[in-house]
Amino acid sequence: MAGRQSVASRYSLSLCLIFLLTAAATAERENNSFSSSLFWSTAKEGEDLLRKTEPNDDTSAASVVRDPDQLDGGFSSLDGMLQWAIGHSDSAKLKETAQDVQRLSPSELKKRQMEIKELMEKLKMPSDSQLMQIALGDLNNSSLSVEDHYRALQELLILAESIDNANDLSKLGGFDVLIREMNHPNTDIRKISAWILGKASQNSPFIQKQVLRLGALSKLMKMVKSSFIEEAVKALYAVSALIRNNVAGQELFYAEAGDLMLQDILSNTSIDIRLRRKAVFLVADLAECQLENVHKVEPPFFSNCLFLKSVVDLTASADLDLQEKALVAIKNLLQFRTIEIQVLKDFCGLDTALERLKQQLQDLSVEEYKRDYATDLEALRKEVELAFHRRLGDKDSNLI
């Protein structure tokens, strides 16, 4: 892994060089005397450096990215990287460096800038495609350690975020490698392999088709039942990304008893809350896709009494996010005329559930930091309640 360590060390040096450029830019702004000669890296060059860094761990994204399945590590902009560099540097030394730069004459600064430019040219990083090839080479090297394989997968996780990179990953045979890695005895390897497949597949019909053709869906659905919760969560994320707005993928999902898998997750109150959130979100998504494709055969589980009750029961959860996702799912399901409205009322107790939720949201609205969210959720609850009563009214009018 010497080559990879070299990339990391070159990146660290690049941070130092870019900080010198920042100091030079500060001196230029203060002195306002040599703007025409100032060398500065472009935003693209900065992003190329930033997005190729190795993520530190799976939790690093939690504080900066709303979706926990979004990209870990790295910096979103050159300014973000500079802020990080400043925050991890000695303030006294930073001040001393800035003062030293300000004392440079225009000719000395010009010479320093040219030296830095030459060094930056020598420190140019490999292309994304080359980095993916290196990572795949590491994964295909059985002599490397599990830690080295995991590091290679972390790099692919970063790179697969780009749709162009995901397409290139397909051309490089990367999906075959990732699907193979989902059989690895190490749960972390399996987890991140599924995560990458989900990243690459989201909102890309081409990638979805490639991954489905390689038989990844059945493997992922088995992983959803893993006793390792992080593996199960990432696998369900990948399943959702793989079949989202994909009719062929959804048909395969139902053929693999995906409806039973979802019902088991939704009805199990002891299961991890993240799995239940993802499961009910997938239900809402599947219902929406069905409504948009009326020619498609409606999956029978939408009308299953036990399934419907498992969705309605989620509104009693103490987790507001889960309640919101459940309401969205119910809202979509209410649009299916094949669903007996009396089942939702008598067997599922939807009217009672909505009234109970109304009282809960009223109590929450007195808490200032939850007031806005409670207000938004109440608006969604009212929308569901209106649709429910409209269906009940239609039924009663048909009896007259």
VMD Tcl script that draws the C-alpha trace (Angstrom):
set ca {
  {0.00 0.00 0.00}
  {3.00 2.26 -0.40}
  {1.48 3.99 -3.38}
  {-1.69 4.84 -1.42}
  {0.35 6.20 1.49}
  {2.24 8.35 -0.98}
  {-1.05 9.82 -2.23}
  {-2.09 10.61 1.35}
  {1.23 12.26 2.17}
  {1.14 14.31 -1.03}
  {-2.34 15.49 -0.10}
  {-1.10 16.62 3.32}
  {1.67 18.59 1.65}
  {-0.88 20.10 -0.73}
  {-2.84 21.39 2.26}
  {0.23 23.24 3.45}
  {0.89 24.69 0.00}
  {-2.70 25.83 -0.44}
  {-2.59 27.50 2.95}
  {0.48 29.47 1.79}
  {-1.52 30.55 -1.23}
  {-4.33 31.65 1.09}
  {-1.90 33.67 3.14}
  {-0.59 35.23 -0.05}
  {-4.14 36.07 -1.12}
  {-4.76 37.70 2.27}
  {-1.62 39.79 1.88}
  {-2.72 40.81 -1.60}
  {-6.13 41.95 -0.34}
  {-4.57 43.94 2.48}
  {-1.85 45.55 0.38}
  {-3.95 45.84 -2.80}
  {-0.81 46.10 -4.91}
  {-0.19 42.97 -6.96}
  {-3.51 41.34 -7.86}
  {-2.54 40.92 -11.49}
  {0.36 38.63 -10.65}
  {-1.29 36.47 -7.99}
  {-1.43 32.77 -8.78}
  {-4.46 30.85 -7.48}
  {-5.73 27.32 -8.01}
  {-9.08 26.94 -9.78}
  {-12.14 25.63 -7.98}
  {-12.03 22.49 -10.11}
  {-8.42 21.80 -9.15}
  {-9.35 22.25 -5.50}
  {-12.32 19.91 -5.78}
  {-10.21 17.32 -7.59}
  {-7.84 17.29 -4.62}
  {-10.60 17.26 -2.05}
  {-12.85 14.53 -3.30}
  {-10.01 12.03 -3.52}
  {-9.15 12.01 0.16}
  {-9.78 8.95 2.28}
  {-12.77 9.09 4.69}
  {-11.81 8.63 8.33}
  {-14.82 6.57 9.41}
  {-18.49 5.90 8.82}
  {-19.62 8.47 11.36}
  {-17.84 11.50 9.92}
  {-20.73 12.42 7.66}
  {-23.33 12.52 10.37}
  {-22.56 16.08 11.38}
  {-22.41 17.53 7.87}
  {-24.80 15.53 5.71}
  {-28.49 15.21 6.49}
  {-28.91 11.80 4.92}
  {-26.80 9.29 6.91}
  {-26.30 7.29 3.74}
  {-24.73 10.18 1.97}
  {-21.02 10.47 1.31}
  {-18.64 10.20 4.25}
  {-15.47 12.27 4.63}
  {-13.93 14.80 2.26}
  {-14.69 18.49 1.89}
  {-17.55 20.10 -0.02}
  {-15.43 23.06 -1.17}
  {-11.96 24.52 -1.18}
  {-13.07 26.99 1.48}
  {-14.20 24.08 3.64}
  {-10.80 22.46 3.36}
  {-9.04 25.71 4.26}
  {-11.29 26.16 7.27}
  {-10.40 22.64 8.36}
  {-6.66 23.35 7.89}
  {-6.93 26.55 9.93}
  {-8.93 24.83 12.65}
  {-6.29 22.11 12.98}
  {-3.29 24.43 13.03}
  {-1.53 26.37 15.75}
  {-2.97 29.89 15.78}
  {0.35 31.49 16.76}
  {2.14 29.80 13.88}
  {-0.63 30.81 11.47}
  {-0.24 34.45 12.53}
  {3.53 34.24 12.16}
  {3.19 32.71 8.68}
  {0.78 35.43 7.59}
  {3.16 38.12 8.86}
  {6.09 36.51 7.02}
  {4.10 36.48 3.78}
  {3.11 40.12 4.20}
  {6.78 41.09 4.54}
  {7.66 39.58 1.16}
  {8.34 42.01 -1.65}
  {6.30 41.68 -4.85}
  {9.24 39.99 -6.61}
  {9.83 37.58 -3.73}
  {6.14 36.75 -3.61}
  {6.12 36.18 -7.36}
  {9.07 33.80 -7.01}
  {7.36 31.95 -4.14}
  {4.17 31.60 -6.15}
  {6.03 30.15 -9.13}
  {7.79 27.65 -6.88}
  {4.48 26.58 -5.40}
  {2.94 26.31 -8.85}
  {5.74 24.01 -9.99}
  {5.33 21.86 -6.88}
  {1.57 21.66 -7.38}
  {2.13 20.45 -10.96}
  {4.34 17.66 -9.62}
  {1.77 16.78 -6.97}
  {-1.15 16.34 -9.38}
  {-3.44 13.52 -8.30}
  {-4.50 10.59 -10.49}
  {-7.80 10.81 -12.35}
  {-10.95 9.39 -10.76}
  {-10.86 6.48 -13.21}
  {-7.26 5.71 -12.27}
  {-8.12 5.85 -8.57}
  {-10.99 3.41 -9.12}
  {-8.68 1.08 -11.01}
  {-6.21 1.19 -8.13}
  {-8.96 0.46 -5.61}
  {-10.33 -2.44 -7.67}
  {-6.80 -3.78 -8.06}
  {-6.45 -3.78 -4.29}
  {-9.77 -5.59 -3.88}
  {-8.63 -8.24 -6.36}
  {-5.34 -8.68 -4.49}
  {-5.97 -11.49 -2.00}
  {-2.58 -10.92 -0.36}
  {-3.69 -7.56 1.05}
  {-5.22 -7.29 4.51}
  {-8.90 -6.76 5.33}
  {-7.98 -3.22 6.42}
  {-6.48 -2.52 2.97}
  {-9.58 -3.89 1.26}
  {-11.80 -1.76 3.48}
  {-9.72 1.33 2.65}
  {-10.11 0.60 -1.07}
  {-13.88 0.33 -0.62}
  {-13.95 3.64 1.24}
  {-12.31 5.28 -1.76}
  {-14.88 3.75 -4.08}
  {-17.65 5.00 -1.78}
  {-16.40 8.55 -2.33}
  {-15.91 8.17 -6.05}
  {-19.19 6.36 -6.80}
  {-21.17 9.45 -5.73}
  {-20.62 10.93 -9.20}
  {-22.86 9.48 -11.90}
  {-20.00 9.64 -14.41}
  {-17.75 7.73 -12.03}
  {-20.50 5.18 -11.41}
  {-20.75 4.60 -15.15}
  {-16.97 4.20 -15.37}
  {-17.06 1.81 -12.43}
  {-19.43 -0.36 -14.44}
  {-17.06 -0.34 -17.43}
  {-14.17 -1.34 -15.16}
  {-16.09 -4.39 -13.91}
  {-16.45 -2.80 -10.49}
  {-19.96 -4.09 -9.84}
  {-18.87 -7.71 -10.25}
  {-16.18 -7.06 -7.63}
  {-18.60 -5.37 -5.22}
  {-21.17 -8.15 -5.50}
  {-18.41 -10.66 -4.83}
  {-17.35 -8.67 -1.76}
  {-20.89 -8.97 -0.37}
  {-20.00 -12.61 0.32}
  {-16.97 -11.61 2.38}
  {-16.81 -13.06 5.93}
  {-16.20 -9.57 7.35}
  {-19.42 -7.65 8.04}
  {-17.80 -4.24 7.46}
  {-16.68 -5.31 3.99}
  {-20.16 -6.55 3.16}
  {-21.73 -3.39 4.57}
  {-19.67 -0.89 2.59}
  {-19.95 -2.97 -0.62}
  {-23.74 -2.76 -0.38}
  {-23.47 0.95 0.42}
  {-21.44 1.60 -2.72}
  {-23.95 -0.28 -4.88}
  {-26.72 1.87 -3.41}
  {-24.76 5.06 -4.05}
  {-24.06 4.14 -7.64}
  {-27.62 2.93 -8.37}
  {-29.63 5.85 -7.04}
  {-31.40 7.82 -9.77}
  {-29.57 5.96 -12.55}
  {-31.68 3.54 -14.63}
  {-28.56 2.44 -16.52}
  {-26.70 1.44 -13.36}
  {-29.83 -0.13 -11.85}
  {-30.16 -2.33 -14.92}
  {-26.50 -3.37 -14.76}
  {-26.60 -4.24 -11.06}
  {-29.94 -6.07 -11.32}
  {-28.62 -8.12 -14.22}
  {-25.72 -9.27 -12.04}
  {-28.12 -10.67 -9.44}
  {-27.34 -8.22 -6.65}
  {-30.93 -7.75 -5.46}
  {-31.41 -11.21 -3.95}
  {-28.06 -10.93 -2.15}
  {-28.97 -7.55 -0.74}
  {-32.37 -8.76 0.45}
  {-30.69 -11.58 2.36}
  {-28.31 -9.05 3.90}
  {-31.29 -7.03 5.15}
  {-31.91 -9.93 7.55}
  {-28.35 -9.77 8.88}
  {-27.87 -9.79 12.65}
  {-25.34 -6.98 12.13}
  {-27.60 -3.95 12.13}
  {-25.28 -1.61 10.17}
  {-25.05 -4.21 7.41}
  {-28.83 -4.62 7.35}
  {-29.41 -0.86 7.20}
  {-27.02 -0.32 4.30}
  {-28.42 -3.34 2.46}
  {-31.98 -2.01 2.71}
  {-30.73 1.39 1.53}
  {-29.19 -0.33 -1.50}
  {-32.38 -2.29 -2.20}
  {-34.40 0.94 -2.20}
  {-31.91 2.69 -4.50}
  {-31.85 -0.27 -6.85}
  {-35.64 -0.55 -7.40}
  {-36.62 3.11 -7.09}
  {-38.74 4.09 -10.13}
  {-37.63 0.82 -11.74}
  {-40.59 -1.38 -12.71}
  {-38.44 -4.39 -13.63}
  {-36.57 -4.13 -10.34}
  {-39.81 -3.89 -8.37}
  {-41.25 -6.96 -10.07}
  {-38.11 -8.87 -9.13}
  {-38.38 -7.50 -5.59}
  {-41.94 -8.85 -5.25}
  {-40.89 -12.18 -6.79}
  {-38.25 -12.43 -4.04}
  {-40.97 -11.94 -1.37}
  {-39.98 -8.34 -0.75}
  {-43.48 -7.60 0.54}
  {-43.06 -10.12 3.37}
  {-39.65 -8.69 4.18}
  {-41.15 -5.21 4.54}
  {-44.07 -6.44 6.62}
  {-41.73 -8.30 8.98}
  {-39.67 -5.14 9.51}
  {-42.66 -2.85 9.99}
  {-44.43 -5.12 12.47}
  {-41.34 -5.82 14.60}
  {-41.28 -3.16 17.30}
  {-37.94 -4.40 18.65}
  {-36.08 -3.93 15.37}
  {-33.71 -0.98 14.84}
  {-35.62 2.24 14.16}
  {-33.49 3.01 11.09}
  {-34.63 -0.18 9.37}
  {-38.26 0.64 10.09}
  {-37.84 4.15 8.70}
  {-36.27 2.86 5.50}
  {-38.89 0.14 5.15}
  {-41.90 2.46 5.42}
  {-40.17 5.00 3.15}
  {-39.80 2.22 0.58}
  {-43.50 1.38 0.96}
  {-44.44 4.99 0.22}
  {-42.10 5.00 -2.76}
  {-43.48 1.74 -4.17}
  {-47.04 3.03 -3.79}
  {-46.19 6.28 -5.54}
  {-44.53 4.43 -8.41}
  {-47.58 2.18 -8.75}
  {-49.86 5.22 -8.94}
  {-47.68 6.65 -11.70}
  {-47.75 3.38 -13.66}
  {-51.43 2.46 -13.68}
  {-50.89 -0.21 -16.36}
  {-48.64 -2.15 -13.96}
  {-50.25 -4.99 -12.03}
  {-50.89 -3.81 -8.48}
  {-49.01 -5.86 -5.87}
  {-51.58 -7.72 -3.71}
  {-49.82 -6.92 -0.44}
  {-51.07 -3.30 -0.67}
  {-54.50 -4.67 0.26}
  {-53.27 -7.11 2.90}
  {-54.94 -6.36 6.26}
  {-51.90 -7.21 8.39}
  {-49.61 -5.16 6.18}
  {-51.90 -2.12 6.33}
  {-52.17 -2.40 10.11}
  {-48.38 -2.55 10.45}
  {-48.14 0.76 8.58}
  {-50.91 2.46 10.55}
  {-49.42 1.28 13.87}
  {-46.23 3.23 13.08}
  {-48.11 6.47 13.75}
  {-48.05 5.53 17.45}
  {-44.25 5.56 17.49}
  {-42.43 8.10 19.62}
  {-40.13 8.76 16.65}
  {-41.40 11.78 14.71}
  {-39.48 10.88 11.56}
  {-41.03 7.42 11.52}
  {-44.48 8.95 12.06}
  {-43.98 11.33 9.15}
  {-42.87 8.54 6.80}
  {-45.83 6.43 7.89}
  {-48.25 9.28 7.13}
  {-46.77 9.70 3.64}
  {-47.18 5.97 3.03}
  {-50.80 6.01 4.26}
  {-51.54 9.06 2.12}
  {-50.35 7.19 -0.98}
  {-52.13 3.95 -0.07}
  {-55.44 5.78 0.41}
  {-55.42 6.51 -3.31}
  {-55.81 2.82 -4.18}
  {-59.47 1.94 -4.68}
  {-58.63 -1.73 -4.24}
  {-57.95 -1.07 -0.55}
  {-61.11 -1.51 1.50}
  {-61.59 1.71 3.46}
  {-63.56 -0.17 6.13}
  {-60.48 -2.35 6.76}
  {-58.46 0.79 7.46}
  {-61.16 2.00 9.85}
  {-62.24 -1.14 11.70}
  {-59.25 -3.47 11.55}
  {-56.38 -0.93 11.38}
  {-58.01 1.76 13.52}
  {-56.81 4.58 11.28}
  {-59.31 7.13 12.62}
  {-58.25 6.43 16.22}
  {-54.57 6.57 15.24}
  {-55.00 9.94 13.54}
  {-56.84 11.39 16.53}
  {-54.16 10.12 18.91}
  {-51.45 11.66 16.76}
  {-53.34 14.95 16.71}
  {-53.23 15.13 20.49}
  {-49.54 14.20 20.55}
  {-48.67 16.96 18.09}
  {-50.65 19.50 20.09}
  {-48.58 18.60 23.14}
  {-45.37 18.89 21.14}
  {-46.27 22.28 19.74}
  {-45.82 23.89 23.15}
  {-42.12 22.95 23.04}
  {-40.40 25.73 21.14}
  {-37.69 23.66 19.51}
  {-40.26 21.12 18.22}
  {-43.04 23.57 17.32}
  {-42.20 24.03 13.64}
  {-41.81 20.32 12.99}
  {-45.02 19.54 14.88}
  {-46.86 22.15 12.80}
  {-45.63 20.63 9.53}
  {-46.49 17.13 10.67}
  {-49.96 18.24 11.72}
  {-50.55 19.65 8.24}
  {-49.64 16.25 6.77}
  {-51.86 14.47 9.33}
  {-54.81 16.67 8.36}
  {-54.22 15.88 4.70}
  {-54.33 12.15 5.45}
  {-57.40 12.58 7.64}
  {-59.21 14.50 4.89}
  {-58.42 11.81 2.31}
  {-59.57 9.12 4.74}
  {-62.89 10.82 5.49}
  {-63.42 11.50 1.80}
  {-63.08 7.77 1.12}
  {-65.48 7.01 3.97}
  {-67.94 9.55 2.58}
  {-67.73 8.00 -0.87}
  {-68.47 4.60 0.64}
  {-71.46 5.91 2.61}
  {-72.85 7.70 -0.44}
  {-72.67 4.48 -2.42}
  {-74.84 2.80 0.20}
  {-77.66 5.30 -0.24}
}
mol new
graphics top color blue
foreach p $ca { graphics top sphere $p radius 0.5 }
foreach p [lrange $ca 0 end-1] q [lrange $ca 1 end] { graphics top cylinder $p $q radius 0.2 }
display resetview
